[in-house]
Amino acid sequence: MTVTISLLPDDEKRLAQLAAASGTDMAEYVRRLVKKEIDAPLSIIEAAEPLARAVEKSGVGDDEFTSILQQARNDAREARQSHGRGQRPP
């Protein structure tokens, strides 16, 4: 896939400097930057955004949501502890 972008002259100059310092041409340097961004793990905010939207849409209040999360955490903790004792998780 080919993507064309427009850069400000100062940004283009800095990009050229960074590419040269890394021993690559600008196209390869930009490919590496894009790949690094694509492969980066989501931040907690990015990962939580779909859940936050779903909770907001559901109308569940903060206290009820907190209670649900705490119960899920407790259930998961109990399942891990039971599994550690040779029992199967539910």
C-alpha distance (Angstrom), angle and dihedral (degrees) to the residues before:
residue distance angle dihedral
M1 . . .
T2 3.76 . .
V3 3.79 121.8 .
T4 3.77 124.5 -173.7
I5 3.79 120.0 -156.0
S6 3.79 133.2 -179.8
L7 3.77 117.9 -133.9
L8 3.75 131.7 -169.6
P9 3.81 110.7 -109.1
D10 3.82 93.0 -110.9
D11 3.79 91.1 49.7
E12 3.79 91.6 48.9
K13 3.79 90.6 50.4
R14 3.81 91.7 49.9
L15 3.80 91.1 46.7
A16 3.79 90.1 52.1
Q17 3.82 89.9 50.8
L18 3.80 92.5 49.8
A19 3.80 92.1 47.1
A20 3.80 92.0 49.7
A21 3.79 91.3 47.8
S22 3.80 89.6 53.3
G23 3.81 91.4 49.2
T24 3.81 95.7 -115.4
D25 3.76 137.4 102.6
M26 3.79 120.1 -103.2
A27 3.81 95.0 -100.3
E28 3.80 92.7 54.5
Y29 3.78 91.9 43.4
V30 3.81 91.1 52.8
R31 3.84 90.8 46.5
R32 3.80 88.5 54.8
L33 3.80 92.2 48.3
V34 3.80 91.5 50.4
K35 3.81 92.3 46.3
K36 3.80 90.7 49.8
E37 3.80 90.3 51.9
I38 3.81 93.1 46.5
D39 3.81 92.4 49.4
A40 3.81 94.9 45.3
P41 3.80 114.4 110.9
L42 3.77 117.1 -111.3
S43 3.77 117.3 -96.7
I44 3.80 115.6 -115.7
I45 3.81 88.6 -106.0
E46 3.82 92.6 52.3
A47 3.79 91.9 46.2
A48 3.81 93.1 47.6
E49 3.81 96.7 46.3
P50 3.83 96.9 88.2
L51 3.81 90.0 48.2
A52 3.81 92.0 47.9
R53 3.82 90.9 51.6
A54 3.82 91.6 48.0
V55 3.80 92.7 49.0
E56 3.79 91.9 48.0
K57 3.81 90.9 49.1
S58 3.83 91.9 48.3
G59 3.78 93.3 58.6
V60 3.81 92.7 -130.2
G61 3.80 109.8 154.1
D62 3.79 124.4 -124.4
D63 3.81 94.2 -106.4
E64 3.80 93.7 49.2
F65 3.81 91.7 46.1
T66 3.80 91.0 49.6
S67 3.80 89.4 50.7
I68 3.81 91.7 50.2
L69 3.81 91.4 50.0
Q70 3.80 92.6 47.7
Q71 3.80 91.4 50.1
A72 3.81 91.3 48.8
R73 3.81 90.1 49.4
N74 3.81 91.3 49.5
D75 3.81 92.0 47.3
A76 3.81 91.3 50.1
R77 3.80 91.7 47.6
E78 3.80 91.0 49.7
A79 3.80 91.3 48.2
R80 3.81 91.3 51.6
Q81 3.79 91.4 48.7
S82 3.80 92.4 47.9
H83 3.80 90.3 47.8
G84 3.80 89.2 51.5
R85 3.81 89.6 56.3
G86 3.78 91.6 56.4
Q87 3.80 94.9 -96.2
R88 3.75 122.9 126.7
P89 3.78 117.3 -110.9
P90 3.83 113.4 -112.5
